Every structure is written in structure tokens, then in C-alpha cells.
Amino acid sequence: MTVPIEMSLEDEILETLGICGCGQPRDVMELVERSLTRMSSVGRAAANNEDYRLGLQRAFRRENALDDPLVWAHFYQMDHLGLIEHGVSVWCGWTTPKGEAVLALLRKYLAEGAKDG
């Protein structure tokens, strides 16, 4: 008989994002939370196109973020994971129901003050 093992919130997020716990997983979670927040319906409704673009750049904490291939890789991965729906361009996407659920998990985890392991 197999006994189901309950996953911790952190493990659930790591598995969903497809990352391990080494390095800087909390920093990655914070980045995903910032970008999903910006791409959520609330974030999109609060900004015009220029504000939205600048807000995404702030989420990545760098000027000209949309010129950085690593930023594009982040968007491609979020699209691949089904967290965002591809818009006209991948950075113009919006959160999917799965993305909104992951955003809620990230907010809960980060609010609890979890520490890197």
C-alpha cells in the first residue's frame, strides 16, 4: 500500500516551476511572483501599455529588460509551464487560471517569510 506524502508549500511551488531547491529558489520565486502579478488581470487593468512595459522592467529590476535574452527565456518558460497565455508577444501575455493559482501559492509562501534551504 502506498501512503500519499503531503508536499510542503515550498515543494509544490518548486515542482510546479520545475526548479530544484539549490541556488536561489526564493529569489526565483520572488521574480515569478512579480512578473505574474504584473501579468495578472489586476496588474494589466492598472496600467496602459507603456506603464505595463515599464512595470515588467521594474519586475526584473533592470532597464531595457525586454532587450535581455534571459528575460525572454523567463517569459518563454512561464508560457511553456502554462502560467501565462501568449499574447501578441510572449511578454504581452496574461495569466492563465494555473498562473493565478501559482501566484496565490507564491504570495502565501512569500508572506509566510519562508527561508531558503
N, C-alpha and C positions, 0 to 999 in steps of 0.2 A: 504494500500500500504506500503510495506516495503522499506525503504530507505537504500541503502547499506552504511555502515560505512567504511571509509577508515582506514586501520590499519596503525599504525606508523611502521617504520622500526624495532624498538625495539620489538614491539608486534608481528610482523611477525616472527622474529627470535625466540622469546620465545615460540611461538606456535609451530613452526617447531621443535624445540628441545624438546618440551614437558616439559618445566620448567616454574615456576612462577617467578615473579619479586622480591621475597623476598630473603634475604640472600646475596649472592654474584654473581648475574647473570652475571655481567661484567667479573668477573674472570673466570666463566664457559665459557662464550663466547670466551674469550682470549685463554683458553685451547683448545676448539674445533677448533678455528682458527689455532692455532699452529699445532695441530695434523692433521687437514685436509690439511694444507699447506704441511706438510711432506709427506702425503699420496697422494698428487696430482701428476699428471704426471710430473710436473716441479720438485717437490721435489724428486720423485723417480728417475728421469733421472739424477739428480745431484749427486747421491750417489751410491756407491756399497753397498752390503748387510750389511757390518759392519758399514759403515757410516750411512746407513739408520737406523739401530737399535740404534746406539748412538744418532742420531738426534731425534728419537722418545723419547729416555730417556731425552734428553735436553728439548723437548717439555713439558715433565711432570716435569721438574726441579728436578729430583732426580736420584740418582744412582740406578742401578738394578730395574728400573721402571717395567720391564717385569716380575719381581717376585712379584709385588704388585697386590693383587686381585682387588683393586679399579681401577687400570689402565686397567685391563682386563674388568671390568664392563663398563668402558668408551667405549672400543672398541666394546663390545657386543651391547651396546646401539646405537652406531653410525651405526653398521651393522643392527640392528633392525629398525632404522629410515630410512634405505635405503640411508645413506650418503656415505657408503663405500661398496665395493664388497668384500666379504670374499675371501681371498687368501688361500694359503696352511694352514695358521693360520690366525686368525682374524687380528692380528697386521701386517700381511704381505699383507693386503688388499690394495685397491686403491679406489680413489674417484669415485663415480658414477656421472652422469650428475646432479642429485639432490644435491649431495655433493659439486660439483663445483659451483652450483648456490648458495647454502648456504654459501660457502666460500666467494663468491663475496659479498653477503649481509653482512657477518661479517666484511669483510675488509672495506666496505663502512661505516658501523656503527662505528667501532672502530676508523677509520680515522677521523670521524666527532667529535671525542672526547666526545661522549655521556657519561653522568654520571649516576651512579647507582641512582635509585629512592627510 
